[in-house]
């Protein structure tokens, strides 16, 4: 973060993974102290929302929170704290209309919610052609290539992609599926590929420092999530000019335009995912057209600059409303 925001002061604050009254209070005190000279506090995610609310109380400042994922009702004290944070926020940002529709779980009044989609930086649009991208990644593979990326966790649906690859490999013997990322499901996915006898078709390449080049190297990008607030992978793939096959869940339904920038399939449906992948690999002309349209849509609606302008405008509206 300091590297990416070289002209903005950055002060790391210890924010634990799980609720801890003592740790949360220390974090809130730190944020309250650091907020001196700034008019507003912004917290991201459920934990960030609660700490931002506490820091705002201590510093007597307004605060905004962003929900990046579909919200759900939490039991007990965590749920009460989250509703307190969401209900008292001056403004709440949802990264998609799908996320906004779930924010009653945060106690957020609808009139305080603003949908501001995530955006991709300008460099995400500046990608090499397919052959050059494969050369940069040292992918000597010349056949069909499907790319995917994300945390290797159950909710990302990569098991469905591996299962679909078993069918896909029968039709395209030289197909390769590259999945970038790390997480608890890595060994499970590797074992699944071995049991299905498609280990040579699946490449669990680990985390990458940005996926734009991987997506540029691919013919199709898959986003088989079981749940998704918006879908940054889909946005980055669109910026790279590649068609996206995504699950019909959450914000992906807004991000991927059916039949125009990609194809939507039911979550956990390996057969439907296989058919969608096969249809685009068999019809590269349609795939290229979807990729071009996806890049146009990303440039029109999902840029980092546009996201920043919308967020700054929301800050100003929240400060006026205080």
PLY file of the C-alpha trace (Angstrom):
ply
format ascii 1.0
element vertex 322
property float x
property float y
property float z
element edge 321
property int vertex1
property int vertex2
end_header
0.00 0.00 0.00
2.74 2.59 0.73
4.22 1.78 -2.69
0.90 2.31 -4.49
0.02 5.47 -2.57
3.44 7.11 -2.48
2.05 10.63 -2.03
-0.45 9.69 0.72
0.56 9.13 4.36
0.02 5.52 5.44
-0.07 4.41 9.08
-0.59 0.67 9.66
-3.03 -0.16 12.46
-3.27 -3.62 14.01
-6.73 -4.96 13.16
-7.27 -8.56 14.25
-9.09 -11.17 12.18
-11.59 -11.88 14.97
-13.48 -9.54 17.30
-11.47 -8.69 20.41
-12.73 -5.89 22.69
-9.23 -4.92 23.82
-7.67 -5.09 20.33
-10.63 -3.28 18.74
-10.44 -0.49 21.30
-6.70 -0.09 20.69
-7.29 0.05 16.94
-10.11 2.57 17.34
-7.98 4.76 19.61
-5.19 4.68 17.03
-7.57 5.62 14.20
-9.11 8.38 16.31
-5.67 9.86 17.00
-4.61 9.57 13.37
-7.84 11.22 12.17
-6.80 14.60 13.59
-6.91 17.08 10.73
-9.16 14.87 8.59
-12.93 15.47 8.39
-14.17 11.91 7.98
-13.33 8.27 8.79
-13.93 5.44 6.31
-14.03 1.78 7.35
-14.04 -1.19 4.96
-15.73 -4.52 5.65
-17.52 -5.70 8.77
-14.52 -5.38 11.12
-13.49 -2.06 9.63
-17.05 -0.77 10.03
-17.13 -1.49 13.76
-13.67 -0.02 14.42
-14.52 3.05 12.30
-17.75 3.55 14.29
-15.87 3.36 17.58
-13.13 5.70 16.33
-15.75 8.16 15.07
-17.40 8.21 18.51
-14.04 8.88 20.18
-13.08 11.62 17.72
-16.61 13.00 17.20
-16.31 12.70 13.44
-18.69 11.40 10.80
-17.85 8.05 9.25
-18.58 6.04 6.13
-18.39 2.27 5.76
-18.05 0.10 2.64
-19.60 -3.34 2.25
-17.60 -5.38 -0.27
-19.48 -8.66 0.20
-23.07 -9.78 0.46
-24.08 -8.99 4.04
-25.55 -11.60 6.34
-27.11 -11.44 9.76
-24.61 -12.40 12.44
-25.75 -13.90 15.76
-25.02 -12.51 19.21
-22.67 -9.66 20.02
-20.94 -9.47 16.57
-24.34 -8.94 14.94
-25.33 -6.24 17.42
-22.04 -4.42 16.98
-22.35 -4.53 13.19
-25.91 -3.21 13.29
-24.75 -0.44 15.60
-21.97 0.48 13.16
-24.14 0.31 10.05
-27.10 2.07 11.64
-25.08 5.05 12.89
-22.92 5.51 9.77
-23.29 8.83 7.97
-23.12 6.90 4.71
-22.76 3.31 3.52
-21.11 2.33 0.23
-22.19 -0.90 -1.46
-20.03 -2.19 -4.32
-23.12 -3.49 -6.15
-26.89 -3.30 -6.03
-26.85 -6.93 -4.90
-24.78 -5.96 -1.84
-27.01 -2.94 -1.18
-30.07 -5.21 -1.08
-28.55 -7.18 1.82
-27.51 -4.26 4.01
-30.51 -4.46 6.29
-28.31 -7.03 8.05
-26.04 -4.09 8.94
-28.96 -1.95 10.07
-28.18 0.56 7.32
-31.10 2.80 6.25
-31.64 2.64 2.49
-31.49 6.43 2.14
-27.89 6.42 3.38
-26.68 3.72 0.97
-24.83 4.59 -2.24
-23.85 1.99 -4.84
-20.29 2.67 -6.00
-18.78 -0.23 -7.94
-15.11 -1.04 -7.61
-12.98 0.14 -10.49
-9.85 -1.17 -12.16
-6.73 0.95 -12.67
-5.71 2.26 -16.06
-2.84 -0.24 -16.29
-5.38 -3.11 -16.32
-6.40 -2.01 -19.83
-2.82 -1.88 -21.10
-2.22 -5.58 -21.75
-0.10 -7.45 -24.29
-1.61 -9.58 -27.01
-2.27 -13.25 -26.29
1.02 -14.59 -27.66
3.14 -11.96 -25.88
1.27 -12.50 -22.61
1.98 -16.23 -22.73
5.62 -15.52 -23.48
5.90 -13.20 -20.48
4.35 -15.85 -18.23
6.59 -18.51 -19.77
3.52 -20.44 -20.87
4.70 -22.49 -23.81
1.16 -23.80 -24.23
-0.37 -22.96 -27.61
-3.77 -24.60 -27.20
-6.95 -23.31 -25.55
-6.33 -21.60 -22.23
-8.87 -20.87 -19.50
-7.80 -18.58 -16.65
-9.24 -18.07 -13.19
-8.01 -16.28 -10.08
-8.94 -15.80 -6.45
-8.48 -17.17 -2.98
-8.53 -20.96 -3.10
-11.53 -21.25 -0.81
-14.83 -23.07 -1.20
-16.89 -19.93 -1.91
-14.85 -19.21 -5.05
-16.22 -22.34 -6.70
-12.97 -23.67 -8.15
-14.04 -27.25 -7.47
-16.81 -26.69 -10.03
-14.22 -25.47 -12.54
-12.04 -28.54 -11.97
-15.06 -30.80 -12.46
-15.99 -28.96 -15.66
-12.43 -29.36 -16.92
-12.85 -33.14 -16.83
-15.56 -32.81 -19.48
-13.72 -30.05 -21.34
-10.53 -32.11 -21.69
-12.45 -34.83 -23.51
-13.44 -32.31 -26.21
-10.22 -30.28 -26.17
-7.31 -32.64 -25.41
-4.84 -29.74 -25.34
-6.87 -27.44 -23.08
-5.18 -25.97 -20.02
-6.84 -24.31 -17.03
-4.65 -21.95 -14.97
-5.94 -20.99 -11.52
-3.98 -18.25 -9.75
-4.21 -17.85 -6.00
-3.50 -19.43 -2.64
-5.75 -20.73 0.10
-6.99 -23.68 2.16
-8.52 -25.56 -0.79
-5.29 -25.92 -2.78
-4.53 -29.50 -1.77
-8.17 -30.50 -2.19
-8.27 -29.09 -5.73
-4.98 -30.78 -6.62
-6.24 -34.12 -5.30
-9.49 -33.68 -7.20
-7.63 -33.05 -10.45
-5.53 -36.17 -9.86
-8.57 -38.34 -9.10
-10.27 -37.11 -12.29
-7.06 -37.81 -14.25
-6.78 -34.23 -15.46
-3.79 -33.09 -13.40
-1.92 -32.29 -16.62
-4.71 -29.89 -17.61
-4.90 -28.01 -14.28
-2.20 -25.53 -13.24
-2.51 -24.22 -9.68
0.14 -21.58 -10.24
-0.05 -19.83 -6.88
-0.55 -16.10 -6.30
0.44 -13.61 -8.97
1.38 -9.95 -8.62
-1.60 -8.82 -10.66
-3.56 -11.03 -13.04
-3.93 -8.79 -16.09
-1.21 -10.60 -18.02
-2.68 -14.01 -17.14
-6.10 -12.90 -18.38
-4.55 -11.49 -21.57
-2.91 -14.89 -22.14
-6.25 -16.69 -21.86
-9.00 -17.34 -24.36
-11.69 -17.25 -21.66
-11.75 -16.23 -17.98
-13.90 -18.17 -15.51
-15.37 -16.77 -12.29
-17.33 -19.74 -10.84
-18.00 -18.19 -7.40
-20.76 -19.46 -5.11
-21.16 -15.95 -3.66
-19.74 -12.64 -4.84
-20.28 -9.03 -3.85
-19.18 -7.66 -7.21
-16.40 -9.67 -8.85
-13.07 -7.94 -9.34
-11.75 -10.88 -11.37
-14.55 -10.34 -13.87
-13.73 -6.63 -14.07
-10.02 -7.25 -14.61
-10.78 -9.85 -17.28
-13.09 -7.43 -19.07
-10.43 -4.71 -18.92
-8.01 -7.19 -20.49
-10.47 -7.76 -23.33
-11.47 -11.32 -22.46
-14.96 -12.87 -22.27
-16.05 -13.93 -18.78
-18.00 -17.02 -17.80
-19.36 -16.33 -14.32
-21.82 -17.76 -11.85
-25.24 -16.16 -11.75
-24.81 -14.91 -8.18
-24.62 -11.59 -6.35
-22.93 -8.70 -8.10
-21.62 -10.87 -10.95
-25.09 -10.61 -12.50
-24.56 -6.83 -12.76
-20.92 -6.99 -13.84
-21.20 -9.59 -16.62
-23.78 -8.88 -19.29
-25.27 -12.15 -20.48
-24.48 -12.84 -24.14
-22.74 -9.49 -24.54
-19.60 -9.53 -22.37
-19.82 -13.15 -21.25
-22.04 -16.00 -20.12
-23.73 -16.56 -16.74
-24.18 -20.11 -15.41
-25.84 -21.53 -12.28
-23.42 -21.82 -9.34
-22.02 -25.29 -8.58
-23.23 -26.57 -11.98
-20.17 -28.17 -13.59
-22.15 -29.30 -16.65
-23.40 -25.78 -17.39
-19.92 -24.36 -16.87
-18.46 -26.96 -19.24
-21.04 -26.12 -21.93
-20.34 -22.39 -21.64
-16.57 -22.85 -21.81
-16.83 -25.23 -24.73
-19.15 -22.90 -26.65
-16.66 -20.01 -26.52
-13.61 -22.17 -27.22
-15.39 -23.52 -30.31
-16.39 -20.02 -31.45
-13.37 -17.72 -31.08
-15.07 -15.03 -33.16
-17.89 -14.68 -30.62
-15.37 -14.88 -27.77
-13.32 -12.04 -29.26
-16.44 -9.92 -29.78
-17.49 -10.43 -26.15
-13.99 -9.54 -25.02
-14.00 -6.30 -27.01
-17.41 -5.34 -25.66
-16.33 -6.19 -22.12
-13.36 -3.86 -22.43
-15.66 -1.08 -23.64
-18.03 -1.61 -20.70
-15.17 -1.65 -18.21
-13.80 1.60 -19.63
-17.26 3.20 -19.46
-18.37 2.05 -16.01
-15.62 0.43 -13.97
-12.51 2.60 -13.87
-10.55 3.39 -10.73
-10.77 7.09 -11.58
-14.56 6.90 -11.79
-14.74 5.04 -8.49
-12.57 7.69 -6.80
-14.68 10.55 -8.17
-17.89 8.90 -6.98
-16.42 8.20 -3.55
-15.16 11.78 -3.16
-18.60 13.05 -4.16
-20.21 10.80 -1.56
-17.82 12.10 1.10
-18.90 15.65 0.29
-22.58 14.70 0.44
-22.07 12.99 3.81
-20.25 16.01 5.25
-23.03 18.35 4.06
-25.68 16.06 5.58
-24.05 15.91 8.98
0 1
1 2
2 3
3 4
4 5
5 6
6 7
7 8
8 9
9 10
10 11
11 12
12 13
13 14
14 15
15 16
16 17
17 18
18 19
19 20
20 21
21 22
22 23
23 24
24 25
25 26
26 27
27 28
28 29
29 30
30 31
31 32
32 33
33 34
34 35
35 36
36 37
37 38
38 39
39 40
40 41
41 42
42 43
43 44
44 45
45 46
46 47
47 48
48 49
49 50
50 51
51 52
52 53
53 54
54 55
55 56
56 57
57 58
58 59
59 60
60 61
61 62
62 63
63 64
64 65
65 66
66 67
67 68
68 69
69 70
70 71
71 72
72 73
73 74
74 75
75 76
76 77
77 78
78 79
79 80
80 81
81 82
82 83
83 84
84 85
85 86
86 87
87 88
88 89
89 90
90 91
91 92
92 93
93 94
94 95
95 96
96 97
97 98
98 99
99 100
100 101
101 102
102 103
103 104
104 105
105 106
106 107
107 108
108 109
109 110
110 111
111 112
112 113
113 114
114 115
115 116
116 117
117 118
118 119
119 120
120 121
121 122
122 123
123 124
124 125
125 126
126 127
127 128
128 129
129 130
130 131
131 132
132 133
133 134
134 135
135 136
136 137
137 138
138 139
139 140
140 141
141 142
142 143
143 144
144 145
145 146
146 147
147 148
148 149
149 150
150 151
151 152
152 153
153 154
154 155
155 156
156 157
157 158
158 159
159 160
160 161
161 162
162 163
163 164
164 165
165 166
166 167
167 168
168 169
169 170
170 171
171 172
172 173
173 174
174 175
175 176
176 177
177 178
178 179
179 180
180 181
181 182
182 183
183 184
184 185
185 186
186 187
187 188
188 189
189 190
190 191
191 192
192 193
193 194
194 195
195 196
196 197
197 198
198 199
199 200
200 201
201 202
202 203
203 204
204 205
205 206
206 207
207 208
208 209
209 210
210 211
211 212
212 213
213 214
214 215
215 216
216 217
217 218
218 219
219 220
220 221
221 222
222 223
223 224
224 225
225 226
226 227
227 228
228 229
229 230
230 231
231 232
232 233
233 234
234 235
235 236
236 237
237 238
238 239
239 240
240 241
241 242
242 243
243 244
244 245
245 246
246 247
247 248
248 249
249 250
250 251
251 252
252 253
253 254
254 255
255 256
256 257
257 258
258 259
259 260
260 261
261 262
262 263
263 264
264 265
265 266
266 267
267 268
268 269
269 270
270 271
271 272
272 273
273 274
274 275
275 276
276 277
277 278
278 279
279 280
280 281
281 282
282 283
283 284
284 285
285 286
286 287
287 288
288 289
289 290
290 291
291 292
292 293
293 294
294 295
295 296
296 297
297 298
298 299
299 300
300 301
301 302
302 303
303 304
304 305
305 306
306 307
307 308
308 309
309 310
310 311
311 312
312 313
313 314
314 315
315 316
316 317
317 318
318 319
319 320
320 321
